[in-house]
Amino acid sequence: MTADTAVAAFLAELTHQRRASPHTVSAYGRDLAKLASLAGETSLPKLQPHQFKRFAMQLHGQGLAARSLARTLSSWRAYYRWLAKRGAIEVNPCDGLKAPKRPKSLPKALSIDQSQALLDAPAETVAEIRDKAMFELFYSSGLRLSELASLDLSGGNGGGLDLAEGVVTVTGKRGKTRSVPLGGKAAEAIRAWLDCRGELAKADEPALFVGARGRRIGPRSIEQRLDEWTKRIGLGVHVHPHMLRHSFASHVLQSSGDLRAVQEMLGHASISTTQIYTHLDFQHLAKVYDAAHPRAKKK
């Protein structure tokens, strides 16, 4: 079996026996054609491990994204496993071949001005008053979406509010309970919601935030309401609940510089998880430096 007929047989098996989609089969074909091009005169079954490492480095150096490179290497490994099962090769030369790690992307956060514009928008209907209370709470206390959705009026299993003390208590990941300060704007918005909550909520509903049917509002509905809110006010940015949590962390860190306090308020088990916000803070400081420092300005 020649190299070309072997590749054709492999792709045919993907199509007919494994019932892979045409898109997947096409991707495998492109990845193996790329390998044949890199191999030049060398037959694919005769390639050695060090050559695959060099090919991977070449593709990475040419700017192939980490995700695309990982998929390419996965195609190569699958093909050589197929060859090994048929006795065409004794050892899979792709064993242990790994793609470079993808760089971690920084979480997106709103600017302080964008946060103000989002939360200063007026609320007129009962549903909008509820929405404003939810969004203020996200930004005020850095809650996760699941934590906010599970809040009860009286502090049940999901946690609750103490408006007098200005504290919200939630149960987060791994059942860990934490108490977070509640800002004045958030407390004001929640009081406005509590004044009209009875117009939506069923009499026996313990949830702090309820939907149109009077029962606990779900995470997906909260996401939709936030999306509709941002479109209504014309913010020009797609905002999701976790972005408000990121914005909370970034803005508190910019003002205080207290990483440990931010860690505790976010409910992170490890300080290393919180440290990503130091990069966000550095970006902010770098912009300030570039704008203000006399030796940083371009001539």
C-alpha positions in Angstrom: 0.0 0.0 0.0 1.5 3.3 -1.1 1.4 6.4 1.2 -1.3 8.0 -0.9 -3.5 4.9 -0.9 -3.0 4.5 2.9 -4.2 8.0 3.5 -7.2 7.5 1.2 -8.0 4.2 3.0 -7.8 6.0 6.4 -10.1 8.8 5.3 -12.5 6.3 3.8 -12.7 4.4 7.1 -13.4 7.7 8.9 -16.2 8.3 6.5 -17.9 4.9 6.3 -17.0 3.0 9.5 -16.6 5.8 12.1 -19.2 8.0 10.4 -17.2 11.1 10.8 -18.7 14.3 9.4 -17.6 15.6 6.0 -16.1 18.6 7.8 -14.0 16.3 10.1 -12.8 14.1 7.2 -11.8 17.2 5.2 -9.8 18.6 8.1 -8.0 15.3 8.5 -7.2 15.3 4.8 -5.8 18.8 5.0 -3.7 18.0 8.0 -2.2 14.9 6.4 -1.5 16.8 3.1 0.3 19.4 5.2 2.4 16.6 6.8 3.2 15.2 3.3 4.4 18.6 2.2 6.6 19.0 5.3 8.0 15.5 4.8 9.1 16.2 1.2 10.7 13.1 -0.3 10.4 11.1 2.9 7.5 8.6 2.9 5.1 9.2 5.7 5.5 5.7 7.4 9.3 6.4 7.6 9.1 9.7 9.5 10.9 9.7 12.9 9.8 11.4 16.2 12.4 14.1 15.9 11.0 15.1 12.5 7.5 15.5 13.9 8.9 17.8 16.6 10.6 19.9 14.0 7.5 20.0 11.8 5.4 21.2 14.8 8.0 23.9 15.6 7.9 25.0 11.9 4.1 25.3 11.9 4.2 27.2 15.2 6.9 29.5 13.9 4.8 30.2 10.8 2.1 31.6 13.1 -0.3 28.6 13.2 -2.6 29.2 16.2 -2.2 26.9 19.2 -5.7 25.5 18.8 -5.2 24.8 15.1 -1.8 23.2 15.8 -3.3 20.9 18.5 -5.9 19.8 16.0 -3.2 19.1 13.3 -1.1 17.0 15.7 -4.3 15.1 16.8 -4.9 14.2 13.1 -1.3 13.0 12.7 -1.5 10.9 15.9 -4.8 9.3 14.7 -3.3 8.4 11.3 -0.2 6.8 12.8 -2.3 4.8 15.3 -4.2 3.5 12.3 -1.0 2.5 10.6 0.3 0.8 13.7 -2.8 -1.3 14.1 -2.4 -2.6 10.5 1.3 -3.4 11.0 2.5 -0.7 8.6 4.8 0.7 11.3 6.2 -0.8 14.5 6.2 2.2 16.7 3.9 5.3 16.6 6.4 8.2 16.0 3.8 10.7 17.2 3.5 9.3 20.7 4.3 12.0 23.2 4.0 14.8 20.6 2.3 17.8 22.2 1.2 21.2 21.0 2.4 24.3 22.8 0.2 25.5 25.6 -2.4 28.1 24.6 -1.7 31.4 26.2 -4.3 32.3 28.8 -6.6 35.1 27.7 -7.3 37.8 30.2 -10.8 38.2 31.4 -12.7 41.1 29.8 -13.7 43.9 32.1 -15.7 47.1 31.6 -14.1 50.4 32.1 -15.4 52.4 35.1 -17.2 54.8 32.8 -18.9 51.8 31.0 -19.9 50.3 34.4 -21.4 53.6 35.4 -23.3 54.0 32.2 -24.7 50.4 32.5 -25.9 50.9 36.0 -27.1 54.5 35.9 -29.7 53.7 33.2 -33.2 54.3 34.6 -35.5 51.4 35.5 -39.2 51.9 35.0 -41.1 48.6 34.9 -41.1 46.1 37.8 -38.9 43.7 35.7 -36.4 46.5 35.0 -36.3 47.4 38.7 -35.5 43.7 39.4 -32.9 43.7 36.7 -31.1 46.8 37.9 -30.9 45.3 41.4 -29.4 42.1 40.0 -26.8 44.0 37.9 -25.9 46.3 40.8 -25.4 43.3 43.0 -23.1 41.6 40.4 -20.9 44.6 40.2 -21.1 45.6 43.9 -20.1 42.2 45.3 -18.5 40.2 42.5 -21.0 37.3 42.7 -21.0 34.4 40.3 -24.1 33.9 38.2 -25.1 30.8 40.1 -24.6 32.5 43.4 -26.9 35.4 42.5 -29.6 33.1 41.1 -29.6 30.9 44.2 -30.0 33.8 46.7 -33.0 33.7 49.1 -34.7 36.4 50.9 -34.0 35.0 54.3 -30.6 33.4 53.8 -31.5 29.8 53.0 -29.1 27.2 51.5 -28.1 29.6 48.7 -27.4 32.5 51.0 -29.1 35.8 51.6 -28.9 39.5 52.3 -28.5 41.6 55.4 -29.3 45.1 54.3 -28.9 46.6 57.7 -25.3 45.3 57.9 -24.6 45.8 54.2 -23.6 42.2 53.7 -24.5 39.5 51.2 -23.8 35.8 52.1 -23.5 33.2 49.3 -22.5 29.6 48.9 -20.1 29.2 46.1 -18.0 26.4 44.6 -17.3 23.3 46.7 -20.1 24.5 49.1 -17.9 27.2 50.5 -19.8 30.1 52.1 -18.5 33.6 52.2 -19.9 37.0 53.1 -19.2 40.0 50.8 -19.8 43.7 51.4 -22.9 45.2 49.7 -22.4 48.6 48.2 -24.7 51.5 48.9 -26.0 51.7 45.3 -26.7 48.0 45.3 -28.5 48.2 48.6 -30.6 51.1 47.3 -31.5 49.1 44.1 -32.4 46.0 46.1 -34.7 48.0 48.4 -36.5 49.4 45.3 -36.9 45.8 44.1 -38.2 44.5 47.4 -40.8 47.3 47.5 -42.4 45.9 44.3 -41.2 42.2 44.4 -44.7 41.2 45.6 -46.1 42.2 42.2 -44.2 39.3 40.6 -43.3 36.7 43.3 -45.6 33.9 44.4 -46.5 34.1 48.1 -44.4 31.0 49.1 -41.4 31.8 46.8 -38.2 32.1 48.9 -36.0 33.3 46.1 -34.8 36.9 46.2 -35.1 37.3 42.4 -38.0 35.9 40.5 -39.1 35.7 36.9 -42.3 36.5 35.2 -44.0 33.4 36.5 -43.2 34.3 40.1 -40.6 31.6 40.7 -36.9 31.8 41.0 -35.3 33.3 38.0 -32.8 31.0 36.2 -29.3 31.8 35.2 -30.1 31.8 31.5 -32.9 34.3 32.0 -30.5 36.6 33.9 -28.0 36.4 31.0 -30.8 37.3 28.5 -32.0 40.2 30.6 -28.5 41.6 30.9 -28.0 41.3 27.2 -31.3 43.1 26.5 -30.4 45.8 29.0 -27.1 46.6 27.4 -28.7 46.8 23.9 -31.5 49.0 25.2 -29.1 51.6 26.6 -26.8 51.3 23.6 -23.6 50.5 25.5 -22.0 49.0 22.4 -20.4 46.1 24.3 -21.7 42.6 24.8 -21.9 42.2 28.6 -22.3 38.9 30.4 -22.7 38.4 34.1 -19.1 37.2 34.6 -17.9 40.4 33.0 -19.5 42.3 35.8 -17.6 40.0 38.3 -14.4 40.7 36.4 -15.1 44.4 36.4 -15.7 44.3 40.2 -12.4 42.6 40.8 -10.4 44.8 38.5 -11.8 48.1 39.8 -11.4 47.1 43.5 -7.9 46.1 42.8 -7.1 49.3 41.0 -8.3 51.3 43.9 -7.0 49.2 46.8 -4.1 47.1 45.5 -5.2 44.5 48.1 -5.0 41.2 46.2 -5.8 39.1 49.3 -9.0 41.0 50.0 -10.1 40.6 46.4 -9.3 36.9 46.6 -11.6 36.5 49.6 -14.4 38.5 48.2 -14.3 36.5 44.9 -14.2 33.2 46.8 -11.1 32.0 45.0 -9.5 29.0 46.7 -6.0 29.9 45.4 -4.4 33.4 45.2 -3.0 32.4 41.8 -6.5 32.5 40.3 -6.9 36.0 41.6 -3.5 37.1 40.3 -4.8 37.3 36.8 -6.5 40.6 37.8 -3.1 42.1 38.5 -2.5 41.9 34.8 -5.7 43.8 34.1 -4.6 46.3 36.7 -1.2 46.6 35.1 -2.9 47.3 31.7 -4.8 50.2 33.3 -1.6 51.5 35.0 0.3 51.2 31.7 -2.3 53.4 29.9 -2.1 56.0 32.7 1.7 56.0 32.5 1.8 56.3 28.7 -0.7 59.3 28.9 0.9 61.1 31.8 4.7 60.4 32.0 6.7 63.0 30.1 9.3 60.5 28.9 6.6 58.0 27.8 5.0 60.3 25.3 5.8 59.8 21.6 7.3 62.8 19.8 
